[in-house]
Amino acid sequence: MDDLPSYRDGEGAGYRRNSEASQDGARMVNPKRMTLCDRYYDLILQSGHKGMSAEDISAIVDSAPYLVRPRLTDLKNKGKVVVKADERRTGHYGVDNTVWIARCFAPRLPCDQADLFNEAA
């Protein structure tokens, strides 16, 4: 997780690499420090139903898409963003890119699961 300062850079409380406890401590001491995940999530949230690809985000934050994608995976694993199922965007190199939207903009899926006891919840 490179979203917190290193303990060597002098910017607030840092953490030791590969130490979950150290990262948790740094987050506790730096509660107001915006992480890359927070920043990217805010951009995706602001895009609404349109969503954003890693290339869209990288153009705004002036970073390479390959540096943005791992943070999008982190957001997906946290349940904050989902893939926009019906859309992919052609990127700079002619490759179709995944479009991400905030979970709150995702369409609700119908529940096909039958009730276990034939009773309404």
C-alpha positions as CSV (number, residue, x, y, z in Angstrom):
1,M,0.0,0.0,0.0
2,D,1.8,3.1,-1.2
3,D,-1.0,5.4,-0.1
4,L,0.7,6.3,3.2
5,P,4.1,8.1,3.6
6,S,7.2,6.0,4.2
7,Y,8.5,6.3,7.7
8,R,11.6,7.8,6.1
9,D,10.0,10.6,4.1
10,G,9.2,12.9,7.1
11,E,5.6,13.5,6.0
12,G,3.6,12.5,9.1
13,A,3.6,9.0,10.6
14,G,4.8,6.5,8.0
15,Y,4.8,2.7,8.0
16,R,7.0,-0.3,7.4
17,R,6.5,-2.1,4.2
18,N,4.8,-5.5,4.4
19,S,3.6,-4.8,8.0
20,E,-0.1,-4.7,8.3
21,A,0.2,-3.6,11.9
22,S,2.5,-0.7,10.9
23,Q,0.1,0.4,8.1
24,D,-2.9,0.3,10.5
25,G,-1.0,2.5,13.0
26,A,0.0,5.0,10.3
27,R,-3.7,5.2,9.2
28,M,-4.8,5.8,12.8
29,V,-2.2,8.6,13.2
30,N,-3.0,10.1,9.8
31,P,-6.8,9.9,9.7
32,K,-7.3,13.0,7.5
33,R,-4.6,12.2,5.0
34,M,-6.4,11.3,1.7
35,T,-5.2,8.0,0.2
36,L,-4.9,7.3,-3.5
37,C,-8.0,5.0,-3.1
38,D,-9.9,7.9,-1.5
39,R,-8.9,10.2,-4.3
40,Y,-9.8,7.8,-7.1
41,Y,-13.1,6.8,-5.4
42,D,-14.1,10.5,-5.2
43,L,-13.4,10.9,-9.0
44,I,-15.5,7.8,-9.8
45,L,-18.3,9.0,-7.5
46,Q,-18.3,12.4,-9.2
47,S,-18.5,10.8,-12.6
48,G,-21.9,9.3,-11.6
49,H,-23.5,6.7,-14.0
50,K,-20.9,7.6,-16.7
51,G,-18.1,5.9,-14.7
52,M,-14.4,6.1,-15.4
53,S,-11.6,3.9,-16.7
54,A,-8.1,3.7,-15.3
55,E,-6.9,5.9,-18.3
56,D,-9.6,8.5,-17.5
57,I,-8.4,8.7,-13.9
58,S,-4.7,8.7,-14.8
59,A,-5.2,11.7,-17.2
60,I,-6.7,13.7,-14.3
61,V,-4.2,12.8,-11.6
62,D,-1.2,12.9,-14.1
63,S,-0.1,9.3,-13.4
64,A,0.3,6.2,-15.5
65,P,-2.8,3.9,-15.9
66,Y,-0.7,0.9,-14.6
67,L,-0.3,2.8,-11.3
68,V,-4.0,3.5,-11.0
69,R,-5.3,0.0,-11.7
70,P,-4.1,-1.7,-8.5
71,R,-6.0,1.0,-6.4
72,L,-9.1,0.3,-8.5
73,T,-8.8,-3.4,-7.6
74,D,-8.5,-2.4,-3.9
75,L,-11.7,-0.3,-4.2
76,K,-13.4,-3.3,-5.9
77,N,-12.3,-5.6,-3.1
78,K,-13.6,-3.2,-0.5
79,G,-17.0,-3.2,-2.3
80,K,-16.9,0.5,-3.2
81,V,-16.8,0.2,-7.0
82,V,-18.0,-2.3,-9.5
83,V,-17.4,-2.9,-13.2
84,K,-19.9,-1.2,-15.5
85,A,-21.1,-4.4,-17.2
86,D,-22.4,-3.0,-20.5
87,E,-19.5,-0.7,-21.4
88,R,-15.8,-0.7,-22.2
89,R,-13.9,2.2,-23.6
90,T,-11.2,2.2,-26.2
91,G,-8.1,3.6,-24.6
92,H,-5.1,5.4,-26.0
93,Y,-3.5,2.2,-27.4
94,G,-6.7,0.9,-29.0
95,V,-7.3,-1.6,-26.1
96,D,-10.8,-1.7,-24.5
97,N,-10.6,-0.6,-20.9
98,T,-12.8,-1.5,-18.0
99,V,-15.2,1.2,-16.9
100,W,-15.8,1.5,-13.1
101,I,-18.7,3.0,-11.3
102,A,-19.5,3.6,-7.7
103,R,-21.5,0.8,-6.2
104,C,-24.3,3.3,-5.4
105,F,-24.9,3.8,-9.1
106,A,-24.9,0.1,-10.0
107,P,-28.2,-1.4,-11.1
108,R,-29.8,-3.7,-8.6
109,L,-29.7,-7.3,-9.8
110,P,-32.8,-9.4,-9.6
111,C,-32.6,-12.1,-6.9
112,D,-33.3,-15.5,-8.5
113,Q,-32.8,-17.4,-5.2
114,A,-35.9,-19.1,-3.9
115,D,-36.9,-18.7,-0.3
116,L,-35.6,-21.6,1.7
117,F,-38.8,-22.0,3.7
118,N,-41.3,-20.8,1.1
119,E,-42.0,-17.8,3.2
120,A,-41.6,-14.1,2.5
121,A,-38.9,-12.4,4.5
